[in-house]
């Protein structure tokens, strides 16, 4: 069974810590959000950890005239091969991702779309999106479209013999558009959880007839009465997930440095490099000699990368594993005692998360004078692996995107705020300045012979 967590979160910008903690302490394979309200100022790493590949479409990339609010997000576990298909996306706020689901010895291609249609939904907007989805429906083995359609006037009643829902009260252009799309493509609307007004704003449309939706045992963000959180269960049995690839790396602590030094001393560099036509070829040959020595005298080791952040304590990891075991047991047998135990473990996990994270941050702060690298590594991880150099810059009404234009814009800005003094101060004399003494007595010496210990360091 493959689970997809879905929620209309109504903004994530002020909830990054809460959502990040909940995602870290839970184990959903796929997470879908609508109304994220995100923009380029918030990186993926502030919300979701490295176990996931995050696909985002903020409102700024859609055709909506409003630039604030909206936005959709899909996070897929790295255990599942996935890729975004931008060519399938339209001017509305839709995000398309394909997944390759390994079931035993076979593979199924699953296309997932997360969509948000802001109210009031216009007939031409809905039809435009559905026409595009209609062309995509046959390009994958299975299809899932989930999101906030804001079509609350349509009633959905359970089918007497199946998991899917049957529409009623849909006699309007909007209602006909969505129901015709579902029936023509042999799809099913499987969300049976209405909101507090007994309306269905969030729909889950899929080609999997046996799929069903339940209320999650844990929420990732605060739930709103208009938008209950949903957990879609897809009927995939015997799922096979990707195994993490761990690349071997040199273990320099166990290297044979005396042999490396001996071999380097024995290299006749004049002969080795004499046949090279230019300095680039010499450098390549030099690297080749060094690499050969590393391969011969430095052993390799394979480190299994933990899926948990480095600040998770061993006891916290064991507690999380115990909680996950109880959650699976409760999901399978629906025993009320398991539910009580699960909720207790979840509360303990949240408390231990706060303690571990607080201790980690306090340790970073206390060690800034001694180990500033640890602080900057923390900041770099929060900002993500993207370059800190912006693709464009603006000053007042000017927007520039090329290197020279950005440099000139900086110069223009600094020139506008710099106020040079017209006359030097009265007490200004050359003798009053602090001059560094010149390097008058110095000489160049031959370097001392490097020892194996110095190479190691």
N, C-alpha and C positions, 0 to 999 in steps of 0.2 A: 504494500500500500504506500502510495506517495501522497504526502500532505502538502497543501499550499495554504499558508496563512494569509488572510486578506483583511484589510481594515482601511476605512476612510478615517484618517488621523486628524484632519482639520488643523494642520500645521505641525511642523516638527522643529522649527527654529528655536523654540523655547523649551523643547523637551529632549534635547540631544542626550543629556546625561541619563535620563529615565529610560529612554528607548535603548540606548547602548547597553545599559545594565541588564535590561530584560532580554535582549537578544543574546547577550553573552551567557546568561544563566539558563537559556532554553536551547532547543535543538531542532528548530524548524529547518527543513531542507530548502524551502522556497518561501519568500516573504514578498507580498505585494501591498503597496500603499497607494492610495489616491489622496488628493488634496494635501500634498506634502508642504507646499508653500516655500520650497527651497529655492535658493539662488546660488550663484557662483561663489558667494562668500562662505558657504558651508561645504566642507569636503566630506567625501564618503566616510573617511576614517573617523569622523566625529560621531557617526551614527552606528556603523556596522563594522564588525571586526574582519580580520583577514580570512576567515573561513569562507567568505562569500565573495562572489563577483557581483558588483553593484552596477545596475543599468538605470540611468535616470533620464527623465525628460522633464525639465523644468518649464514653467509657463513661458519663459522668454524664447523658447525654441518652437512654440506653436504659433498658429495664426490668430490667437486671441488678442484683441486690442488692449485688454488689461494686462499689465506686466507683473502684477503682484497676485499672490495666491495660486491656486491650481497646482498642477504638477503631479507626475506619477513616478513610481519607483518599483523596480523589481530586483530582488537580491536572490541569487541562485548559489547554492552550495558548490564549492569547487569539486565536490565528489561527482558532479553531474556535468558533462560537457555542454556548454551553452554558447550562444552567439546572438548578438543583436542584429536585426534585419531592418536597417533604416529605410530601405527602398519600399517597405510595406507601410510605412507610417504616413499619415495624412496631416492636414493642417489643424486637425483637432488634437486634443491631448491624448494620444494613444502611443503605446510603447509595445513593440513586437520583439519577442525573443524566442528562438528555437532551442530545444533541448533534445539531446540524444539519450533516451532511456534504455539502459541495458537490462533486458529481462532474460535471464538464463543465457542462452547462446544467441539470442536474437536482439535486435535493436529497433526501437520505435522512435520516430521523430514527432516530438510534441511541440506545437506552436502555442505560445501563451501571449495573450494581449491584455495589458492593463490600460483601462481607458477612463477618462473623466469627462463628462459632458456637463458643463456648468449651466444652471438654470437661467432663464427659461430656455429649454431645448427647442431649437427651431427644426422644422420638418426637413429643410434642405441640409442642415448640418448632420442630422441623424442619418438621412439617406446617403449622404456623401460618405460617411464612415462605413455604413453597412454595405454599400456597393463595393468599397475597397476590401472589406472583410470577406465578401462573397467571392471575390477573385482569389483570395488566399486560402479559402476553406479546403480546397483539394490539394494543397501543396504540402500537406503534412499528414501523418497517419492519424494523429489526434489533435483536437483543437480545444483550447480553453480561452474564453473571453470573460473577464471579470472586471467589475468596476462600478462606478456610480453613474448610472444612466439618467437619474432624476426623472423617471417616468412613473411617479407614484400613483397616478390615476389608474394604472393597470392592476387588476387584482389577479393573484396567482393562487390557484387552488391545487392541493395535492391530487395526483392521479391515483385512482383507487388500487392499481396493481403495480405501480412502479415508484421509483424515487423522485422522478421529475415532476414539475409543476405545470398546470394547464392554465393559460391566460383566460381572463374574462374581463368584461367592461373595457374593451380595447377598440371600440368603434370610433376611431379618429385617424387622421393621416399618420400621426406618430405611432399610435397603437398598431395600425395595419403594417407599418414599415417594420417594426421589431418582430411582430409575430410572423409575418411572411418570411422574413429572413431566417427565423428559427425553423419553421416548418419546411421551407424549400431545401435547406441544407441538411435536413435530418439531424437537427441539433436539439438540445434539451436544456431548459432552464431549471437548475437543481437547487437553487437557494430557497429553502422553506422557512427561513427565519425572518419574520417581519420586524419593523422597528416599533417604537413605542406608540406610534399612530396607526399601527397595523397596516403599514404601507411597505412596498418593496422598492426602495431607491437603488439599492445595490443588487445587481444581478450576476449570476454565475451561469454562463452559457457554454455548453461543452458537447462534444460529439460522443463522449463516453456515457452510455446509457446507465451504467451501474454506478456512476459517480454519485456522491451524496455530500451534503454540507451539514456540519454540526457546530455547536458553540465551542470555541477553544477552552481548555481548562485554565489557560493563562493568557493574559493580554500583554501585548508589546507596548501599547500606548493607552492613555486614558480613553475609555469608550464613551461615546455620546449616544444619547437615546435615539437620535435620528439615524445613527449608523452603527448597528451592532457589528462586532468583529466576527469573522467567519473562518471556518477551517474546512477546506475542500479536500475530500478523500478520493483519490483516483485509484481505480482497481488494477494496480500493477502488482503482481505477485513475483516473488523470487528476484527482487531487484538486486542488481550488481553495481556497486559504486566504484568509482575510480580510486585506485590506491595512490597515495602521495608518492611522488618521485623525489628521492633524496639523492642528491649528487655527492659523490665522494669528494673529499677535500684533503689538502695536505695537512698532516699533523707535524708542525714544525717543532713541537716540544720533543719529539722523538727522532729528529733528523740527525744524520751522521755528519756533523759539521767538520770534524777533522778531515774526512775524506773529500768533502766539497772543497775545502781550502787547498788540499793537496792537489786535486785535479785542476783547480783554477790556476795554481802556480805553474802547473805543467803545460799549460796551453801556450803554444807559440802564436801569439796574436799577429805577429808580423806576417807569418805564413798563412794563417787562417784568413786574414782580411785582405791580403794583397790582391786577390783576384776580384775583389768587389769594385765595381765601377763608380759607385757614389756612396755617400754616407748612409743613405736609406738601406742599401743592401748590406752594408756593414752592421747596421743595427739589427736587421733581421737575422743575420748569422750569429751575432752575439746572443740574441734571445734564444736561438736554437740551442746553443751550447749550454746556456743556463738552464733551459727547460729540460734538457737531457739529464743534467746533473740532479735536478729536482726529482725527476722520475726515478732515478736510480737510488738516491740516498735519502729521500724523504718519504716515509710511509704515508698511506692514505687511510682515512677513516670515513665512515658514513654515519652522519648524525640524523637521528629521527626527529624531525621537527614536530614540536608539540602543537596541537590545534588550539591550545589555551594561551592567553597572554602570559608573558613571563612573570608578571606580578601575582598570578594565581598561586596560592600556597598549595602544598601537597594535600593538606587536610581539606581545603576548599574543593580541589579537584575530585577527591574521593566523595565528598558530600554531593557534588553535582552528579556524579555517576550513580550514586544511590538514588537520588531524586529521579533521574531519568529511568532507572529500572522500575521504580514504583509507578511512574507515569504510564509506562508501557503496560504494566500489569493491570492498572486501573482501566486503561483504554480497552484491554482485551476482555476482562471479566466484569467490569462495572461494579466492583465491590465497594460499598460506601466506606468501609474501614480503610481501604486503599486510598480513597479520595481524601479522607481526613489526614492520613499519614503524608500524602503528597503535599497537601497544603501546609502542613507543619514544616516539612523539609524545604519547601519553597520559601517560607518566611526566614528560616535559618540561612538559606543561601543568600538571600538579599542582605541580611545583616552581615554575613561574612564577606560578601562582595564589598560592602561599604568599608569594612575594616581593612581588608587587603589593599584596596585602592587608596585609602587614606594613608596607610603606612607607606605605600610605594611613593606617593607624591611627597610626603613629608621627608622621606629619605632622599629624594631627588633635590628638594629644596635645601636640605641641610648640607648636601655635598656639592652645591654649586661652586664654592671656592676651591674645593679639592678636585672635583671631577665635573667640570662644566659640560663635557661631552655627553654625559648621561642626560643632562637637561635638554640639550639640543636634539638628542635622539628622540626624546619624548615629544618635543615640539614638532619635529619632522614627521613622526608617525601620525600625530594628530592632523597635520596638514595634508598628509598623504604623500605619495611618491611623485606627484606632479611638480613640474618646475615652478619655482617661485617667481620667475620672470613673467610678467603679464603679456598676453598676446596683443593688448591694445592699452592705450592710456588716453586720458582726456584732461583738458584744462579749459575750464569755462565751457565754451561751445565747440571747442576743437577736439576732434578725435583722431588719433594717429596710430598706425599699426606697424610701420617699418622702423628699423633700428635708427637710421639717421634722423627721421622725423621725431622719434621719441627723445633722442639726445637734444635736438634743437628745442623741443618743448620744455625739457628740463632747464636748458640754458635760459629760455625766455622767462620761466617762472622764477629762477634764482635772480635774474637781472631785475625783475620787478620788485623784489623784496630787499635787495641789497642797496643800502644807502651809504655811499663812500663819504668819508670826512673830507671837507674842502681844504682844511689846513691841519698839519700835524699838531699834536699837543705841545704846549709850551716847553715841557721838560723833556722833549724827545731829542736825544743825541745818540750817535752811534755807540759812544762809550757806555751809554746806559743800558744797552741791549745785552742779553745773555748769549755769549758766543761759545760754541763748543770748541774745545781745543782741537787743533788739527792733528792728524796722525803723522807726526814728524819722524818718529823712530820706529820703523817696522821693517820686516824682512820676510821673505818666503822660504819655508823650509820643506824638506821632503817629508811626506806623511809617514807616521809610524806604522809599522806592520800591524795589520788587523788580525785579531785573534778570533778563534771560533766563537768565543762568547760575544764579541762585538758584532759578528755576523748574525748571530742569533737574535740580538736585540734589535 
